[in-house]
Amino acid sequence: MTSDTIAPPRFTRRQRIILLILLGAGFMLSVDFSILNVALPKVGEGVGLSLPALPWIASAYALPAAGFTLLFGRMADLLGRRRIFLGGVILLAAASLLGGFATSPETLLGARALQGLSTAMSIPAGLSLLTTTFREGAARDRVLGLNGASAPLSEAPWSACRAGARPSSSSAGGPDHPCRRAIRHR
C-alpha cells in the first residue's frame, strides 16, 4: 500500500503578506471580545458601573457585532471588500482608544458598541478577501483551515484566566495568580 503525498501549496510573497494581515486582524478581533472579560470587575469599577451592570460591557460589543455582520458583508460586496475591511480596522483602533480613555459608563459602552460594529465590518470582508485572494483547491483549503484555527487560539489563554481569576473558584491560586496580578497592575 503506497500513499501519494501532496506537497503543501506554495504562496507568493504577496499572498503571505495578505494572509498574515488578514489572520492577524481576525485574531485581534477575536481577542477583543474575550480579553475584557478578564478585567471586567476592575474596568467596571474604574468607570463607575455597578456589578449588575457589568454584562452590558460584553453585550454592547456582541449585539452590534452579531446584528450588523450580514449588512456589512453585503456592503463589502457592493462597496469593496478592502475598503470595508480597512474601515473596520481603523474604527476598531479608534474605538479601542476611546474605550481605553473612558471615564464614564456611557463612553465605555459606546466604545464597546463601536468595537462590535468594527468587528461586523471586518470579519465578513476579511473572510471574503481570503476566499478571493486564494484559488479554490488546496491553497484556499489551507488558508481557511488556518483562519478557523486562529480563533480558538485567541480564546484559550483568556479562558484559563477567567477560570482562575474567579474569587469563588478553588483553583484561583490566591492573590499571586498571574491573571489576578495582571488585573491588579492595570
C-alpha positions as CSV (number, residue, x, y, z in Angstrom):
1,M,0.0,0.0,0.0
2,T,1.5,3.3,-1.1
3,S,0.2,6.7,-0.3
4,D,0.8,9.6,-2.5
5,T,1.7,12.7,-0.6
6,I,0.7,16.0,-2.0
7,A,3.0,18.9,-1.5
8,P,1.5,21.8,0.5
9,P,0.5,24.7,-1.6
10,R,3.2,27.4,-2.1
11,F,2.2,31.0,-1.5
12,T,3.7,34.0,-3.2
13,R,5.3,36.8,-1.1
14,R,2.2,38.9,-1.7
15,Q,-0.2,36.1,-0.6
16,R,1.8,35.5,2.5
17,I,1.6,39.2,3.5
18,I,-2.1,39.2,2.8
19,L,-2.6,36.1,4.8
20,L,-0.6,37.5,7.7
21,I,-2.6,40.7,7.7
22,L,-6.0,39.0,7.5
23,L,-5.3,36.3,10.0
24,G,-3.7,38.8,12.4
25,A,-6.7,41.0,12.1
26,G,-9.1,38.1,12.7
27,F,-7.1,37.1,15.7
28,M,-7.1,40.6,17.1
29,L,-10.9,40.9,16.6
30,S,-11.4,37.6,18.4
31,V,-9.2,38.6,21.3
32,D,-11.0,42.0,21.5
33,F,-14.2,40.2,22.5
34,S,-12.7,38.0,25.2
35,I,-9.8,40.0,26.7
36,L,-12.0,42.5,28.5
37,N,-13.8,39.7,30.4
38,V,-10.7,39.0,32.4
39,A,-10.6,42.6,33.8
40,L,-14.4,43.2,33.8
41,P,-14.8,43.9,37.6
42,K,-11.8,46.3,37.6
43,V,-12.9,48.1,34.4
44,G,-16.5,48.4,35.7
45,E,-15.2,49.9,39.0
46,G,-13.0,52.3,37.1
47,V,-15.9,53.9,35.2
48,G,-18.5,53.5,38.0
49,L,-20.5,50.6,36.7
50,S,-22.3,48.6,39.3
51,L,-21.8,44.8,39.5
52,P,-25.2,44.0,38.0
53,A,-24.5,46.3,35.0
54,L,-21.2,44.6,34.1
55,P,-22.7,42.3,31.5
56,W,-23.6,45.3,29.4
57,I,-19.9,45.7,28.6
58,A,-19.9,42.4,26.8
59,S,-23.4,42.9,25.4
60,A,-22.5,46.3,24.0
61,Y,-19.9,44.6,21.9
62,A,-21.8,41.4,21.0
63,L,-25.1,43.0,19.8
64,P,-23.7,45.2,17.0
65,A,-21.1,42.5,16.1
66,A,-23.9,39.9,15.5
67,G,-26.5,42.3,14.3
68,F,-24.6,44.0,11.6
69,T,-22.4,41.3,10.2
70,L,-24.7,40.4,7.3
71,L,-25.3,44.0,6.4
72,F,-21.6,44.8,6.3
73,G,-20.9,41.6,4.3
74,R,-23.3,42.8,1.6
75,M,-21.8,46.3,1.8
76,A,-18.4,44.8,1.2
77,D,-19.8,43.1,-1.9
78,L,-21.2,46.5,-3.2
79,L,-18.6,49.0,-2.0
80,G,-15.4,46.9,-2.0
81,R,-14.0,44.3,0.4
82,R,-10.7,46.1,1.1
83,R,-12.4,49.4,1.8
84,I,-14.8,47.9,4.3
85,F,-12.1,45.8,5.9
86,L,-9.7,48.8,6.3
87,G,-12.6,50.9,7.6
88,G,-13.4,48.3,10.2
89,V,-9.8,48.0,11.4
90,I,-9.4,51.8,11.6
91,L,-12.7,52.0,13.5
92,L,-11.5,49.3,15.9
93,A,-8.3,51.2,16.7
94,A,-10.3,54.5,17.3
95,A,-12.9,52.7,19.4
96,S,-10.2,50.9,21.4
97,L,-8.5,54.3,22.2
98,L,-11.9,55.8,23.2
99,G,-12.6,52.8,25.5
100,G,-9.1,52.9,27.0
101,F,-9.6,56.6,28.0
102,A,-13.3,56.2,29.1
103,T,-14.1,57.8,32.4
104,S,-17.9,57.1,32.3
105,P,-20.0,54.1,31.7
106,E,-21.7,55.7,28.7
107,T,-18.3,56.3,27.0
108,L,-17.1,52.8,27.7
109,L,-20.4,51.2,26.4
110,G,-20.3,53.4,23.4
111,A,-16.7,52.4,22.6
112,R,-17.6,48.8,23.0
113,A,-20.6,49.2,20.6
114,L,-18.2,50.8,18.1
115,Q,-15.8,47.9,18.6
116,G,-18.6,45.5,17.9
117,L,-19.5,47.5,14.8
118,S,-15.9,47.3,13.6
119,T,-16.0,43.5,14.0
120,A,-19.2,43.3,12.0
121,M,-17.3,45.3,9.2
122,S,-14.0,43.4,9.3
123,I,-14.9,39.8,9.8
124,P,-17.1,39.2,6.6
125,A,-14.9,41.5,4.5
126,G,-11.7,39.7,5.7
127,L,-13.1,36.3,5.1
128,S,-14.2,37.4,1.6
129,L,-10.7,38.7,0.9
130,L,-9.3,35.4,2.0
131,T,-11.5,33.4,-0.4
132,T,-11.0,35.7,-3.3
133,T,-7.2,36.0,-2.9
134,F,-6.5,32.3,-2.8
135,R,-7.6,30.0,-5.6
136,E,-10.1,27.2,-5.0
137,G,-8.4,24.0,-4.0
138,A,-5.6,23.1,-1.7
139,A,-4.4,26.7,-1.2
140,R,-7.8,28.0,-0.2
141,D,-8.5,24.9,2.0
142,R,-5.2,25.5,3.9
143,V,-5.9,29.3,4.3
144,L,-9.5,28.6,5.6
145,G,-8.1,26.0,8.0
146,L,-5.6,28.5,9.3
147,N,-8.3,31.1,9.7
148,G,-10.5,28.6,11.6
149,A,-7.6,27.6,13.8
150,S,-6.7,31.2,14.8
151,A,-10.0,32.0,16.7
152,P,-9.6,29.2,19.3
153,L,-6.0,30.2,19.9
154,S,-7.1,33.7,20.8
155,E,-9.6,32.5,23.3
156,A,-7.6,29.8,25.1
157,P,-5.4,32.0,27.4
158,W,-8.2,34.2,28.5
159,S,-10.5,31.2,29.2
160,A,-7.9,29.9,31.6
161,C,-7.5,33.3,33.2
162,R,-11.3,33.7,33.6
163,A,-11.5,30.3,35.2
164,G,-8.6,31.0,37.6
165,A,-9.5,34.6,38.3
166,R,-12.9,33.9,39.8
167,P,-12.8,34.8,43.5
168,S,-15.1,31.9,44.4
169,S,-13.0,29.3,42.4
170,S,-11.0,26.8,44.4
171,S,-8.4,26.9,41.6
172,A,-8.0,30.7,41.8
173,G,-4.4,30.3,43.1
174,G,-4.6,33.1,45.6
175,P,-3.6,36.8,45.3
176,D,-0.4,35.9,43.3
177,H,-2.3,34.1,40.5
178,P,-0.9,35.5,37.2
179,C,-4.3,36.6,36.0
180,R,-5.0,38.4,39.3
181,R,-1.6,40.2,39.1
182,A,-2.4,41.3,35.5
183,I,-5.7,42.8,36.7
184,R,-4.3,44.4,39.8
185,H,-1.4,46.1,38.0
186,R,-3.6,47.8,35.3
